[in-house]
Amino acid sequence: MRRNPRRGIGFEEAREIFEHPYYQDQRSDDPEQYRAIGWVGGTLFTLIFEIREDNEGEFYHFVTLWKATREERHLYEANQ
Protein backbone atom coordinates (compact mmCIF):
# COMPACT_ATOMS: atom_id res chain seq x y z
CA MET A 1 0.00 0.00 0.00
CA ARG A 2 1.43 3.37 -0.99
CA ARG A 3 0.67 6.16 1.45
CA ASN A 4 1.17 9.78 0.63
CA PRO A 5 2.61 11.58 3.68
CA ARG A 6 0.66 14.75 2.91
CA ARG A 7 -2.67 12.91 2.69
CA GLY A 8 -1.98 10.31 5.33
CA ILE A 9 -3.67 7.58 3.24
CA GLY A 10 -3.16 5.85 -0.08
CA PHE A 11 -5.59 5.40 -2.94
CA GLU A 12 -6.27 1.83 -1.79
CA GLU A 13 -7.69 3.15 1.47
CA ALA A 14 -9.61 5.89 -0.34
CA ARG A 15 -12.03 3.26 -1.66
CA GLU A 16 -13.62 3.42 1.80
CA ILE A 17 -15.31 6.66 0.70
CA PHE A 18 -17.75 4.59 -1.36
CA GLU A 19 -18.59 2.27 1.56
CA HIS A 20 -20.37 5.03 3.50
CA PRO A 21 -22.76 7.85 2.55
CA TYR A 22 -20.87 10.30 0.36
CA TYR A 23 -21.53 13.38 -1.74
CA GLN A 24 -20.84 13.21 -5.48
CA ASP A 25 -20.97 15.73 -8.29
CA GLN A 26 -19.41 16.16 -11.71
CA ARG A 27 -16.20 18.16 -11.71
CA SER A 28 -15.47 18.47 -15.44
CA ASP A 29 -16.69 17.32 -18.83
CA ASP A 30 -13.39 16.91 -20.68
CA PRO A 31 -12.12 14.68 -19.32
CA GLU A 32 -15.29 13.55 -17.57
CA GLN A 33 -14.35 13.62 -13.91
CA TYR A 34 -16.33 13.35 -10.71
CA ARG A 35 -15.78 14.53 -7.16
CA ALA A 36 -16.70 12.40 -4.16
CA ILE A 37 -16.57 13.75 -0.61
CA GLY A 38 -16.69 11.17 2.13
CA TRP A 39 -15.17 9.63 5.21
CA VAL A 40 -12.05 7.50 5.45
CA GLY A 41 -11.11 6.45 8.97
CA GLY A 42 -12.65 9.45 10.71
CA THR A 43 -11.33 12.08 8.29
CA LEU A 44 -13.36 13.71 5.52
CA PHE A 45 -11.62 13.50 2.13
CA THR A 46 -12.29 14.73 -1.40
CA LEU A 47 -11.53 12.31 -4.20
CA ILE A 48 -11.43 13.13 -7.92
CA PHE A 49 -12.08 10.12 -10.13
CA GLU A 50 -13.00 9.06 -13.65
CA ILE A 51 -15.21 6.17 -14.69
CA ARG A 52 -13.32 4.14 -17.26
CA GLU A 53 -14.01 0.92 -19.10
CA ASP A 54 -11.87 -2.05 -20.07
CA ASN A 55 -12.51 -5.62 -21.22
CA GLU A 56 -13.89 -6.52 -17.78
CA GLY A 57 -16.29 -3.54 -17.56
CA GLU A 58 -16.40 -0.19 -15.81
CA PHE A 59 -14.04 0.80 -13.02
CA TYR A 60 -13.14 3.92 -11.06
CA HIS A 61 -9.79 5.48 -11.88
CA PHE A 62 -8.65 7.68 -8.97
CA VAL A 63 -6.99 10.91 -10.09
CA THR A 64 -6.23 12.81 -6.89
CA LEU A 65 -7.19 12.98 -3.24
CA TRP A 66 -6.96 15.54 -0.43
CA LYS A 67 -8.43 16.31 2.99
CA ALA A 68 -11.73 18.09 2.46
CA THR A 69 -11.68 21.87 2.68
CA ARG A 70 -14.07 23.81 4.88
CA GLU A 71 -16.27 24.51 1.85
CA GLU A 72 -16.30 20.83 0.87
CA ARG A 73 -17.20 19.86 4.45
CA HIS A 74 -20.18 22.25 4.34
CA LEU A 75 -21.24 20.84 0.96
CA TYR A 76 -21.06 17.29 2.33
CA GLU A 77 -23.04 18.18 5.47
CA ALA A 78 -25.70 20.07 3.50
CA ASN A 79 -26.35 17.03 1.29
CA GLN A 80 -26.57 14.28 3.92
Backbone bond lengths (Angstrom), bond angles and torsions (degrees), N, CA, C in turn:
res aa  C-N    CA-C-N  psi(-1)  N-CA   C-N-CA  omega(-1)  CA-C   N-CA-C  phi
1 M - - - 1.449 - - 1.526 108.38 -
2 R 1.303 116.80 131.51 1.462 121.45 -178.07 1.519 109.77 -103.47
3 R 1.305 115.99 111.66 1.463 121.23 178.19 1.521 109.70 -95.40
4 N 1.298 114.97 143.04 1.449 120.81 173.54 1.520 106.87 -98.41
5 P 1.332 118.98 122.62 1.467 120.07 -176.31 1.527 113.55 -60.91
6 R 1.313 118.19 -28.40 1.464 119.76 179.65 1.521 111.15 -75.07
7 R 1.331 117.45 -33.87 1.469 120.69 -179.66 1.514 111.75 -88.70
8 G 1.320 116.59 -31.45 1.449 120.73 -177.51 1.518 113.67 86.42
9 I 1.334 118.34 -8.63 1.456 122.28 177.72 1.523 108.98 -139.77
10 G 1.313 115.86 164.17 1.457 121.83 175.14 1.521 110.36 -103.80
11 F 1.313 116.25 172.15 1.457 120.67 -179.73 1.525 111.53 -62.92
12 E 1.341 117.49 -31.04 1.457 120.19 178.92 1.526 110.41 -59.56
13 E 1.321 116.28 -43.82 1.460 121.30 179.20 1.529 111.83 -71.15
14 A 1.318 116.93 -27.16 1.465 120.86 -177.86 1.520 112.24 -63.51
15 R 1.326 117.86 -20.02 1.472 120.22 178.05 1.521 111.52 -58.94
16 E 1.333 116.59 -22.30 1.460 120.78 179.35 1.528 111.97 -58.52
17 I 1.314 117.75 -26.00 1.466 120.96 178.32 1.516 110.53 -51.66
18 F 1.329 117.68 -40.22 1.455 121.96 -174.94 1.527 113.18 -81.54
19 E 1.344 117.68 -3.25 1.459 121.65 179.36 1.518 112.50 -90.89
20 H 1.321 117.62 -6.39 1.456 123.67 -178.16 1.531 107.50 -130.18
21 P 1.336 117.87 169.24 1.470 118.50 174.11 1.530 109.92 -57.42
22 Y 1.324 115.96 135.13 1.457 120.93 -179.93 1.516 109.50 -143.74
23 Y 1.314 115.64 160.18 1.462 122.25 176.24 1.522 107.99 -98.66
24 Q 1.339 116.35 138.44 1.466 120.12 178.68 1.516 109.82 -137.17
25 D 1.327 115.90 138.94 1.453 121.63 170.60 1.521 108.22 -145.75
26 Q 1.332 115.17 172.89 1.462 119.49 179.25 1.514 108.92 -92.22
27 R 1.322 115.44 130.44 1.462 120.85 -176.39 1.515 111.91 -91.32
28 S 1.344 117.23 -41.52 1.463 120.32 -179.13 1.514 109.77 -152.83
29 D 1.334 115.03 161.30 1.459 121.48 179.72 1.523 112.72 -96.43
30 D 1.311 118.42 -29.77 1.459 120.83 -175.15 1.521 110.24 -139.83
31 P 1.298 119.59 94.44 1.465 125.68 3.44 1.526 110.77 -77.49
32 E 1.323 115.90 157.27 1.458 120.99 179.74 1.530 108.79 -70.90
33 Q 1.323 114.97 109.68 1.457 120.82 -177.96 1.524 109.71 -128.80
34 Y 1.326 113.95 150.27 1.454 121.44 -178.77 1.517 109.54 -122.81
35 R 1.338 114.29 155.70 1.461 121.15 176.01 1.524 107.55 -116.18
36 A 1.312 115.84 131.91 1.462 121.99 173.68 1.525 107.59 -121.37
37 I 1.330 115.96 133.11 1.457 121.95 177.20 1.519 106.73 -117.78
38 G 1.327 116.15 121.29 1.456 119.10 -178.00 1.523 111.94 -165.50
39 W 1.314 113.85 179.50 1.455 121.73 -172.43 1.519 112.23 -92.49
40 V 1.323 115.01 138.30 1.458 123.58 170.30 1.526 105.77 -133.79
41 G 1.315 116.05 111.18 1.459 120.30 176.25 1.511 115.13 53.60
42 G 1.311 118.79 41.66 1.453 121.07 176.39 1.511 115.83 86.16
43 T 1.328 118.16 1.55 1.463 122.35 177.81 1.523 108.56 -121.86
44 L 1.327 116.41 136.77 1.461 121.58 178.66 1.519 109.32 -84.43
45 F 1.339 116.62 126.17 1.456 122.90 -178.67 1.518 110.54 -122.09
46 T 1.332 114.99 157.04 1.460 122.87 170.95 1.515 107.31 -113.62
47 L 1.322 115.15 130.82 1.458 122.45 -177.73 1.523 108.95 -123.56
48 I 1.325 117.25 128.77 1.461 121.83 173.22 1.527 106.61 -101.10
49 F 1.340 115.45 130.33 1.457 119.23 -177.94 1.522 111.11 -144.69
50 E 1.318 114.97 161.72 1.464 123.23 175.20 1.518 107.67 -120.50
51 I 1.318 116.78 148.80 1.453 121.14 173.19 1.518 106.54 -98.05
52 R 1.318 115.90 116.71 1.460 121.54 -178.32 1.518 109.73 -116.77
53 E 1.320 115.42 170.11 1.459 120.28 -179.13 1.515 109.70 -135.15
54 D 1.337 115.37 141.16 1.452 121.04 174.19 1.533 107.94 -134.60
55 N 1.310 117.64 -165.18 1.463 121.24 -177.89 1.521 112.82 -62.21
56 E 1.328 117.30 -25.08 1.462 121.68 -178.27 1.522 112.75 -92.69
57 G 1.327 118.71 -6.85 1.457 122.10 179.05 1.515 112.40 121.80
58 E 1.339 115.43 -162.78 1.459 120.74 -177.99 1.523 111.60 -78.70
59 F 1.339 114.82 149.21 1.454 120.91 174.59 1.519 108.47 -150.66
60 Y 1.335 115.83 159.34 1.452 121.71 177.08 1.523 108.58 -89.74
61 H 1.314 115.57 128.93 1.466 121.94 173.83 1.521 106.71 -106.38
62 F 1.343 117.43 114.75 1.458 121.61 -178.51 1.522 109.40 -80.10
63 V 1.331 115.89 130.66 1.461 122.15 -177.17 1.526 110.84 -98.97
64 T 1.328 116.49 -53.22 1.462 120.49 -179.52 1.517 109.87 -156.59
65 L 1.317 115.34 163.64 1.459 121.86 -173.46 1.519 108.82 -150.47
66 W 1.341 116.26 140.84 1.469 120.61 175.50 1.522 109.21 -153.44
67 K 1.339 116.01 162.84 1.458 120.24 173.64 1.525 107.65 -65.94
68 A 1.328 115.32 136.24 1.459 120.46 -176.30 1.524 111.34 -60.21
69 T 1.316 115.20 140.08 1.458 121.31 175.76 1.526 109.38 -77.32
70 R 1.301 116.34 171.18 1.470 120.84 176.71 1.533 110.71 -57.92
71 E 1.323 117.21 -43.10 1.459 121.07 179.67 1.538 111.33 -63.91
72 E 1.331 116.28 -40.79 1.465 120.07 178.94 1.528 110.95 -67.79
73 R 1.325 116.89 -36.24 1.467 120.44 176.14 1.527 110.18 -61.99
74 H 1.324 117.56 -44.08 1.468 121.03 178.39 1.529 110.73 -63.53
75 L 1.312 117.01 -40.76 1.469 121.32 178.45 1.528 110.03 -62.53
76 Y 1.315 116.91 -44.73 1.471 120.84 177.58 1.530 110.89 -59.76
77 E 1.336 116.20 -49.70 1.468 120.53 -177.10 1.517 111.80 -64.25
78 A 1.317 118.21 -35.71 1.465 121.75 -179.04 1.521 112.25 -70.76
79 N 1.318 117.63 -18.30 1.465 120.95 -175.48 1.529 112.95 -112.20
80 Q 1.309 118.10 15.39 1.469 120.78 177.86 1.500 111.46 -102.81
